[in-house]
Amino acid sequence: MLAPLYLASQSPRRRELLAQLGWEVRVIPLEGEWVDETPHADETATDYVLRLARAKAEAGWRRREALALPCGLVLGADTTVRIDGLILGKPRDADEARAMLRRLSGRRHEVHTGVAITDGSRTHALCSTSRVWFTTLADEDVERYLATEEPWDKAGAYAYQGRAAAFIERIEGSASGIIGLPLFETARLLSVFGYPPFP
């Protein structure tokens, strides 16, 4: 009997992706656990998402202990978009979302997703990097998309699995990683802790 798998994320997308593998996870909200998501000077996008994934997994472990939940594994993840040497996180407002979408228009960018798993004594992490090509967006496309409210809480101000799919000409890499949890890397990490890729 496997110990529980906990998800230190409120993201329904990550929960759905784990369910795709057959995992029923318990979500641990990181209430009272603050993770600094400010990029460090000279920090690469890969280092950035790996740092945040580890921090979220370890914060989730502390929260699990505070809630006196049974021992198990805690998974944390973080996704960011990189273009022109810039890390694009979640937009703070419509103006920032608009600027992000215009920067991505007609160009290729990278999506980096770090995933980390901890058992309280050790933490292992991996990163998935994918490339995404956007079509050229007219101003009305950007405004129509902003009106859907889909860009909020999404790195780079778009959701690959949502209406923004109409903007994406092609990808190279992990579709699940672009959505927010690379399943291949997640399965590899689970194996490090003696868990099968799916229950």
Secondary structure, DSSP 8 states (H G I E B T S, - for coil): ----EEE----HHHHHHHHHTT---EE---TT--------TT--HHHHHHHHHHHHHHHHHHHHHHTT----EEEEEEEEEEETTEEE---SSHHHHHHHHHHHTTSEEEEEEEEEEE-SS-EEEEEEEEEEEE----HHHHHHHHHTTTTTTSGGG--TTTGGGGGEEEEES-HHHHHT--HHHHHHHHHHTT--S--
